[in-house]
Amino acid sequence: MSDSGLFITMILNQPIKIQYSLSRFSDKTSLALAAALLLCSAWANAQTPTYPVTANQAQLANQVAAQGVPVSALNANAPSSYTVKRGDTLWGISALYLNQAWRWPELWGMNLDAIHNPHLIYPGQVLHLSIDNGMARLSVDPSATSTLKLSPSVRSEPLSATALPTIRRDLIEPFLVRPVIKDESELERLPDILASAHERLISGEGDTIYARGSDRLPLSTRDGAPNNYSIFRQAKPLLDPETKEVLGYEGEFVGQARIVRDEFFEEVTDKNGKALEEYRPATMQITKSAAEVQIGDRLDLIQEDADYASFVPRLPPADTAGRVVSLYADVALSNASSGQVVAVNLGRDNGIEPGQVLQLLKSGRLARDPESGPNARIRLPDEPNGVLLIFRVFDRVSYGLIMDNTDAVNVGDKLTSPS
C-alpha cells in the first residue's frame, strides 16, 4: 500500500469515509491501535439515536417506496440531481422536490432503500430524481460520502452531529426556553430576584444577582437538582380569540442565570445572645441576557422539552381547528411572516404534538355584491396562507414557526389540518 492513505468505508447509519496515513503507523502495534480507533469510532457512531416514526408514516413510506409518487406531486422545478450542502434543511429539500414540503413521509419513502432514517441525510450526498411511467423516485448516490481524516490522536464526532436538521435551529432555539405558560397562581409561586451584587437596579450578562426561592421551586442544587433558570417579567395573558378565555400566561424573556451558591439559613446571635437562623438568598450569575435584568423579575426552570432533532413534519388530527393567539415578537409588530413564531390556541389537550403541521388560512375579505344592492357585500372564501410547524407544546397553547406563507399572518387567523 502507498503512503497516500487507505480509505475504509463503514456502513453504519450512513456511509462515511475514514482516512489515515499509513506512514504514521510504522509497526504492528500502531496498526493495531489504528484498528482499535476505527472500531471505537464505529461503535460511537452506531450509538446515533433513532427518532420516532409513526406507524402511518412507515406504512406510507413503504407504499411510496414500492411505487414512487405521481409526477403531479413534484415541484415543477424539481432538479434531476442535487448535492446536499451544509446549511440545507430537510424542509428545504422537501420543498425543492415536492409541492407541499410537509409531505415529508413521501420524500422519505422515495428513498427508503437508501435512507432508513429520514433524519440521516448529510452534506455531500447526491440526490437523484428518476421518473418512470408517470411515477417519480428519489435516490441517494451511494458513492457520495463524507471524508474524515484521522491523525494519531483520538477524535470522535457522532454522525448525528452533521445530519441535516428539519428546520434551521437558529429560528426556534430562543423559543425552546423563552415561552413561560403558567396559570396566575403558579406565577406567584415562582422565585424572584431580590438584589444585585453591586447595588444596581439593572444587571446584564456576567453580573451576580441574588434570588429567593419558593416552596414550589427552591433555589438549591442538592440531590442533582438543575441549576439553570430562565428569567422573565410581565407575564401577559394569552386570550382565546373566539372565547376570550385566558389560556395561560406568556412571560417576556429577559435572560438566563445559573445558581452559584444555594440559598441557605445561617445561624447568628442577636444582641441578647439568642441564637437565630437568618435566611440567605441564592447567589446566581446571569449567563445570557436578551434585555436588562431587573429586581422583581421572576425565575423558572429551563425546560427545553422539544426534541429539536426529532421533528418529523406530519399531519395533526383531521378535525383540528384553531386560531393564532399572539405574535411572539416586539409588541409593535402587527403581523408576522415566514421565519417568525406565533402562539396558537391548541395544545396537548387537542392532540397537538411537536412536528405537526397546521394550515394557515387568510380570512376572506368582503367584496361588493352589485346584484344584491349598491351597498351589499359578500364574504369571499378563506384562502391558504402557508403552514405552521409546531415545535413546542403546552396543555392549551403551542408555539409554531411560520413556513412558506404568501401573505401577512395576524392574530385571529384560522388554522386547520392541511388537506
Secondary structure as UniProt FT lines:
FT   TURN            3..4
FT   STRAND          6..10
FT   STRAND          16..20
FT   HELIX           22..24
FT   HELIX           28..46
FT   HELIX           55..67
FT   STRAND          69..70
FT   HELIX           71..73
FT   TURN            76..77
FT   STRAND          81..83
FT   TURN            86..87
FT   HELIX           90..97
FT   TURN            101..102
FT   HELIX           104..110
FT   TURN            111..114
FT   TURN            118..119
FT   TURN            123..124
FT   STRAND          126..132
FT   TURN            133..134
FT   STRAND          135..140
FT   TURN            142..143
FT   STRAND          146..149
FT   HELIX           159..161
FT   HELIX           169..172
FT   HELIX           173..176
FT   STRAND          181..182
FT   HELIX           184..188
FT   STRAND          192..196
FT   TURN            197..198
FT   STRAND          202..203
FT   TURN            205..206
FT   STRAND          208..212
FT   HELIX           222..224
FT   STRAND          228..239
FT   TURN            241..243
FT   STRAND          246..261
FT   STRAND          264..269
FT   TURN            271..272
FT   STRAND          275..280
FT   STRAND          282..289
FT   STRAND          293..294
FT   TURN            295..296
FT   STRAND          298..301
FT   HELIX           308..310
FT   TURN            318..319
FT   STRAND          321..327
FT   TURN            331..332
FT   TURN            338..339
FT   STRAND          341..344
FT   HELIX           348..350
FT   TURN            354..355
FT   STRAND          356..362
FT   STRAND          366..368
FT   HELIX           370..372
FT   TURN            374..375
FT   STRAND          377..379
FT   STRAND          383..393
FT   STRAND          398..403
FT   TURN            411..412
FT   STRAND          414..416
//
